Amino acid sequence: MPLDYDLETDIRYLQGVERSKMDVIKRGLQMGTDIQLLSTVTGKSIEEIEQIKKDLELDVDASENQNE
């Protein structure tokens, strides 16, 4: 009897998809890609992407302060 399994509902699969979207957003922001384009490509809202951008800027500022 074959096993019917919907991979797209698997929690690990969904976590991987989410991580990939975050990687695309982070790389895109580092390259200066337009936030609207990143929103369209990843399906994330503009507000979410702006928050990620703010978080990345805070991370960069914190690491620069540690190096001084």
C-alpha positions as a Markdown table, in Angstrom:
| # | Residue | x | y | z |
|---|---|---|---|---|
| 1 | Met | 0.0 | 0.0 | 0.0 |
| 2 | Pro | 1.6 | 3.3 | -1.1 |
| 3 | Leu | 2.1 | 6.0 | 1.4 |
| 4 | Asp | 0.6 | 9.4 | 0.5 |
| 5 | Tyr | 2.7 | 12.2 | 2.0 |
| 6 | Asp | 2.3 | 15.9 | 1.2 |
| 7 | Leu | 5.9 | 17.3 | 1.5 |
| 8 | Glu | 4.7 | 20.9 | 1.3 |
| 9 | Thr | 3.0 | 20.6 | 4.7 |
| 10 | Asp | 6.1 | 19.1 | 6.4 |
| 11 | Ile | 7.4 | 21.4 | 9.1 |
| 12 | Arg | 11.1 | 20.9 | 8.1 |
| 13 | Tyr | 10.3 | 21.6 | 4.5 |
| 14 | Leu | 8.5 | 24.8 | 5.4 |
| 15 | Gln | 11.4 | 25.9 | 7.7 |
| 16 | Gly | 13.8 | 25.4 | 4.8 |
| 17 | Val | 11.6 | 27.4 | 2.5 |
| 18 | Glu | 11.4 | 30.2 | 5.1 |
| 19 | Arg | 15.2 | 30.1 | 5.6 |
| 20 | Ser | 15.8 | 30.3 | 1.8 |
| 21 | Lys | 13.5 | 33.4 | 1.6 |
| 22 | Met | 15.5 | 35.0 | 4.4 |
| 23 | Asp | 18.8 | 34.3 | 2.6 |
| 24 | Val | 17.4 | 35.8 | -0.6 |
| 25 | Ile | 16.2 | 38.9 | 1.3 |
| 26 | Lys | 19.5 | 39.4 | 3.1 |
| 27 | Arg | 21.6 | 39.0 | 0.0 |
| 28 | Gly | 19.3 | 41.2 | -1.9 |
| 29 | Leu | 19.5 | 43.9 | 0.7 |
| 30 | Gln | 23.3 | 43.7 | 0.8 |
| 31 | Met | 23.4 | 44.1 | -3.0 |
| 32 | Gly | 21.0 | 47.1 | -2.9 |
| 33 | Thr | 18.0 | 45.3 | -4.5 |
| 34 | Asp | 14.8 | 47.2 | -4.4 |
| 35 | Ile | 12.5 | 46.3 | -1.4 |
| 36 | Gln | 9.5 | 46.1 | -3.7 |
| 37 | Leu | 11.2 | 43.5 | -5.9 |
| 38 | Leu | 12.3 | 41.5 | -2.9 |
| 39 | Ser | 8.7 | 41.5 | -1.7 |
| 40 | Thr | 7.4 | 40.3 | -5.0 |
| 41 | Val | 10.1 | 37.5 | -5.3 |
| 42 | Thr | 9.8 | 36.2 | -1.8 |
| 43 | Gly | 6.1 | 36.9 | -1.0 |
| 44 | Lys | 7.1 | 38.8 | 2.2 |
| 45 | Ser | 5.4 | 42.1 | 2.9 |
| 46 | Ile | 7.4 | 45.3 | 2.5 |
| 47 | Glu | 7.1 | 45.9 | 6.2 |
| 48 | Glu | 8.7 | 42.5 | 7.0 |
| 49 | Ile | 11.6 | 43.3 | 4.6 |
| 50 | Glu | 12.1 | 46.7 | 6.1 |
| 51 | Gln | 12.2 | 45.2 | 9.6 |
| 52 | Ile | 14.8 | 42.7 | 8.3 |
| 53 | Lys | 16.8 | 45.5 | 6.9 |
| 54 | Lys | 16.7 | 47.4 | 10.2 |
| 55 | Asp | 17.8 | 44.3 | 12.0 |
| 56 | Leu | 20.7 | 43.8 | 9.6 |
| 57 | Glu | 21.8 | 47.3 | 10.1 |
| 58 | Leu | 21.7 | 46.9 | 13.9 |
| 59 | Asp | 23.7 | 43.7 | 13.6 |
| 60 | Val | 26.3 | 45.5 | 11.5 |
| 61 | Asp | 26.5 | 48.4 | 13.9 |
| 62 | Ala | 26.9 | 46.0 | 16.9 |
| 63 | Ser | 29.7 | 44.0 | 15.2 |
| 64 | Glu | 31.5 | 47.2 | 14.3 |
| 65 | Asn | 31.3 | 48.5 | 17.9 |
| 66 | Gln | 32.8 | 45.2 | 19.1 |
| 67 | Asn | 35.8 | 45.5 | 16.8 |
| 68 | Glu | 36.7 | 48.9 | 18.0 |
